Amino acid sequence: MDLSFFTDCFGRMRECKRTLFLFGALYLAGMILGLIFITTPTTYEYNLTLCERYLNRVCFSDADVFVIFLERTAGRALLLAMILFSGIHFAALCVPPAVLLYRAYTFGGSIAIFFMVYRVTGVLIVFVLYLPIHVLVDVILIGATALSCARAPRFCFCRRDFSGIALDLLALFALLAAIGLLEMLLLLAVFHPIGTLL
């Protein structure tokens, strides 16, 4: 099986160093803003709700970890598809920054909530599961954003260009699935009893 589309995808991504740097800086700025504005009541309540949902549906859920893997991978795949298909037109390029800023802002705020509200448990969750998985997913999304920005100026509504998006989606989805498997293993090893698989 020819897997050259993997190397092609990452090769084109490496050529977009300025775009990667720009959106990486945007992401970092969003995360810092999320940390700064966590003291505002609306932001605090919203991020607290997100953290409680994460604890109840992911970390300490009674659901099978494989079901959690499928649900979370599907959600991430949807974000990836939205970002990659935004490369079909300049006007659609407003989607990736909005997705990245939202994820960065809530990421920063949620880290603050885990530290302030959940103390030792929150620190464990952040460093073992939440932070590494979230960062790995967002690195993939930033890379997808760079590909879309490079594609938009030359995109033609033809089979070749749509095939290019599909191949990028396949390559990056494989990475998202691998990250999801890592998350599943961490959940199983640290947070979920083995009985949830039975």
C-alpha positions as CSV (number, residue, x, y, z in Angstrom):
1,M,0.0,0.0,0.0
2,D,1.3,3.4,-1.0
3,L,1.6,5.6,2.1
4,S,3.4,8.5,0.3
5,F,0.5,10.8,1.1
6,F,1.7,10.8,4.8
7,T,5.2,12.1,3.9
8,D,3.7,14.5,1.3
9,C,1.3,15.9,4.0
10,F,4.0,16.5,6.6
11,G,6.4,17.8,4.0
12,R,4.0,20.5,2.9
13,M,3.3,21.3,6.6
14,R,7.0,21.8,7.2
15,E,7.1,24.3,4.3
16,C,4.5,26.5,6.2
17,K,6.9,27.5,9.0
18,R,5.6,31.1,9.2
19,T,2.0,30.0,9.3
20,L,2.7,27.4,11.9
21,F,4.5,30.0,14.0
22,L,1.7,32.6,13.6
23,F,-1.1,30.2,14.6
24,G,1.1,28.7,17.4
25,A,1.5,32.3,18.8
26,L,-2.3,32.9,18.4
27,Y,-2.9,29.7,20.3
28,L,-0.5,30.6,23.1
29,A,-2.1,34.1,23.3
30,G,-5.6,32.5,23.6
31,M,-4.4,30.2,26.3
32,I,-2.9,33.1,28.3
33,L,-6.1,35.0,28.0
34,G,-8.0,32.0,29.3
35,L,-5.8,32.0,32.3
36,I,-6.1,35.7,32.9
37,F,-9.8,36.0,32.6
38,I,-10.7,32.9,34.6
39,T,-11.6,35.2,37.5
40,T,-14.5,36.8,35.6
41,P,-17.8,35.1,36.7
42,T,-19.0,34.0,33.3
43,T,-15.7,32.5,32.2
44,Y,-15.3,30.8,35.6
45,E,-18.7,29.2,35.5
46,Y,-18.3,28.1,31.9
47,N,-14.9,26.5,32.4
48,L,-16.1,24.9,35.7
49,T,-18.9,23.3,33.7
50,L,-16.4,22.0,31.1
51,C,-14.2,20.6,33.8
52,E,-17.0,18.8,35.5
53,R,-18.2,17.4,32.2
54,Y,-14.7,16.2,31.5
55,L,-14.4,14.5,34.9
56,N,-17.8,12.9,34.7
57,R,-17.7,11.8,31.0
58,V,-14.0,11.0,30.6
59,C,-11.9,10.6,33.7
60,F,-14.4,8.9,36.1
61,S,-17.1,7.8,33.7
62,D,-18.7,4.3,34.0
63,A,-18.7,4.1,30.2
64,D,-16.4,1.6,28.4
65,V,-13.1,3.4,27.6
66,F,-13.4,2.2,24.0
67,V,-16.7,4.0,23.7
68,I,-15.1,7.1,25.1
69,F,-12.3,6.7,22.5
70,L,-14.8,6.5,19.7
71,E,-16.8,9.5,20.8
72,R,-13.8,11.8,21.4
73,T,-12.0,10.7,18.2
74,A,-15.2,11.4,16.2
75,G,-15.4,14.9,17.7
76,R,-11.8,15.6,16.9
77,A,-12.2,14.3,13.4
78,L,-15.1,16.7,12.9
79,L,-12.9,19.7,13.9
80,L,-10.1,18.4,11.7
81,A,-12.5,18.1,8.7
82,M,-13.9,21.7,9.3
83,I,-10.4,23.1,9.4
84,L,-9.1,21.2,6.3
85,F,-12.2,22.0,4.2
86,S,-11.9,25.7,5.1
87,G,-9.0,25.6,2.6
88,I,-11.5,25.7,-0.3
89,H,-11.9,29.5,-0.1
90,F,-10.4,32.5,1.5
91,A,-13.7,33.4,3.2
92,A,-13.8,30.0,5.0
93,L,-10.3,30.6,6.5
94,C,-12.0,32.4,9.4
95,V,-13.0,29.0,10.8
96,P,-9.6,27.6,11.9
97,P,-8.6,30.7,14.0
98,A,-12.0,30.6,15.6
99,V,-11.6,26.9,16.5
100,L,-8.1,27.3,17.7
101,L,-8.9,30.4,19.8
102,Y,-11.9,28.7,21.4
103,R,-9.8,25.6,22.3
104,A,-6.9,27.7,23.5
105,Y,-9.1,30.0,25.7
106,T,-11.0,27.1,27.3
107,F,-7.8,25.1,27.7
108,G,-6.1,27.9,29.7
109,G,-9.2,28.5,31.8
110,S,-9.8,24.7,32.4
111,I,-6.2,24.3,33.6
112,A,-6.7,27.1,36.1
113,I,-10.0,25.5,37.3
114,F,-8.3,22.1,37.7
115,F,-5.6,23.7,39.9
116,M,-7.9,26.0,41.9
117,V,-10.9,23.8,42.5
118,Y,-9.7,20.2,42.3
119,R,-6.3,20.6,43.9
120,V,-4.2,17.4,44.0
121,T,-6.6,15.5,41.8
122,G,-6.7,18.3,39.3
123,V,-2.9,18.5,39.1
124,L,-2.8,14.7,38.5
125,I,-5.5,14.9,35.8
126,V,-3.8,17.9,34.1
127,F,-0.3,16.5,33.9
128,V,-1.1,12.8,33.2
129,L,-4.0,13.2,30.8
130,Y,-5.6,16.6,30.0
131,L,-2.5,18.7,29.1
132,P,-0.6,16.2,27.0
133,I,-3.6,14.9,25.0
134,H,-5.0,18.4,24.5
135,V,-1.7,19.8,23.3
136,L,-1.1,16.9,20.9
137,V,-4.5,17.3,19.4
138,D,-4.1,21.0,19.0
139,V,-0.7,20.6,17.3
140,I,-2.4,18.5,14.7
141,L,-5.1,21.1,14.3
142,I,-2.5,23.9,13.9
143,G,-0.8,21.8,11.2
144,A,-4.1,21.3,9.5
145,T,-4.7,25.1,9.6
146,A,-1.3,25.7,7.9
147,L,-2.2,23.3,5.2
148,S,-5.6,25.0,4.6
149,C,-4.0,28.5,4.5
150,A,-1.5,27.2,1.9
151,R,-4.2,25.5,-0.2
152,A,-6.8,28.3,-0.3
153,P,-5.0,30.6,-2.8
154,R,-4.7,27.9,-5.4
155,F,-7.8,25.8,-4.7
156,C,-9.9,24.8,-7.7
157,F,-13.1,22.9,-7.4
158,C,-11.8,19.9,-9.1
159,R,-11.3,16.2,-8.2
160,R,-7.5,16.6,-7.7
161,D,-7.9,19.3,-5.0
162,F,-10.7,17.5,-3.2
163,S,-8.6,14.3,-3.3
164,G,-5.7,16.3,-1.7
165,I,-8.0,17.4,1.2
166,A,-9.2,13.8,1.6
167,L,-5.6,12.5,1.8
168,D,-4.6,15.1,4.3
169,L,-7.7,14.3,6.3
170,L,-6.7,10.6,6.2
171,A,-3.1,11.2,7.3
172,L,-4.0,13.6,10.1
173,F,-7.0,11.5,11.3
174,A,-4.6,8.5,11.7
175,L,-2.5,10.7,14.1
176,L,-5.7,11.8,16.0
177,A,-6.7,8.1,16.3
178,A,-3.3,7.3,17.7
179,I,-3.6,10.1,20.2
180,G,-7.1,8.8,21.1
181,L,-5.6,5.3,21.7
182,L,-3.0,6.9,24.0
183,E,-5.7,8.7,25.9
184,M,-7.7,5.4,26.2
185,L,-4.6,3.6,27.6
186,L,-4.0,6.4,30.1
187,L,-7.6,6.3,31.2
188,L,-7.5,2.5,31.6
189,A,-4.2,2.6,33.5
190,V,-4.8,5.6,35.8
191,F,-8.4,6.5,36.0
192,H,-10.7,3.6,35.0
193,P,-10.9,0.2,36.7
194,I,-10.3,-2.8,34.6
195,G,-13.9,-3.8,35.2
196,T,-15.1,-1.1,32.8
197,L,-13.9,-3.3,29.9
198,L,-15.8,-6.3,31.0
